[in-house]
Amino acid sequence: MASQKNMHVPDDLLTAMSDAAQAEGKTPEEWLEHVVRARLDDRKWQDLLAYGRQKGNESGYTEDDVPGVVKEWRREQKDRGR
């Protein structure tokens, strides 16, 4: 169940939001929900990428090492299956 909260939105932003919603055939509330969910999803993705970069840097491997590491991992997986 959704709850209602009041937020201040500057008039120019509210107008732009309403115009964008209308252009997409949505209510301003629907449009805002879509935009906020998309931004939150993007934030999760950016956090995951940052985590991956951090772990990659900690591993000591370079980008040039990746094909060889993947090839070796695949070979190990194949050997385990035998």
Summary of the structure (lengths in Angstrom):
residues: 82
radius of gyration: 22.8
end to end distance: 52.4
largest distance: 66.8
contacts: 140
relative contact order: 0.05
helix: 77%
strand: 0%
